[in-house]
Amino acid sequence: MTNLMPVTGWIPPDWAVVLIMGGAFLLVAAGAVVWVIFFHKARRRRRKRREHSRPLGTTLAQTGGLPPIRPGEKPPPPPPTSFP
């Protein structure tokens, strides 16, 4: 009768560590959700759209079309690139 194991609680010792880690994870996840809900929305601000009264740029038709064709000189080739 002396071979009985003492009763230490209703949770086995191996599962106690798993439950503590799971509870800590859930606590951190809940804190992150609360932060996103309350504090992240407060930073969002709606921007007022202003009417831009700037004139539009000139078109090619207004400036006289494309520039004249360049002489037959070809541009120099790009320098070779080396990859390590």
Secondary structure in CASP SS format (residue, H / E / C, confidence):
PFRMAT SS
TARGET T0000
AUTHOR 0000-0000-0000
METHOD secondary structure of the structure
MODEL  1
M C 1.00
T C 1.00
N C 1.00
L C 1.00
M C 1.00
P C 1.00
V C 1.00
T C 1.00
G C 1.00
W C 1.00
I C 1.00
P C 1.00
P H 1.00
D H 1.00
W H 1.00
A H 1.00
V H 1.00
V H 1.00
L H 1.00
I H 1.00
M H 1.00
G H 1.00
G H 1.00
A H 1.00
F H 1.00
L H 1.00
L H 1.00
V H 1.00
A H 1.00
A H 1.00
G H 1.00
A H 1.00
V H 1.00
V H 1.00
W H 1.00
V H 1.00
I H 1.00
F H 1.00
F H 1.00
H H 1.00
K H 1.00
A H 1.00
R H 1.00
R C 1.00
R C 1.00
R C 1.00
R C 1.00
K C 1.00
R C 1.00
R C 1.00
E C 1.00
H C 1.00
S C 1.00
R C 1.00
P C 1.00
L C 1.00
G C 1.00
T C 1.00
T C 1.00
L H 1.00
A H 1.00
Q H 1.00
T H 1.00
G C 1.00
G C 1.00
L C 1.00
P C 1.00
P C 1.00
I C 1.00
R C 1.00
P C 1.00
G C 1.00
E C 1.00
K C 1.00
P C 1.00
P C 1.00
P C 1.00
P C 1.00
P C 1.00
P C 1.00
T C 1.00
S C 1.00
F C 1.00
P C 1.00
END
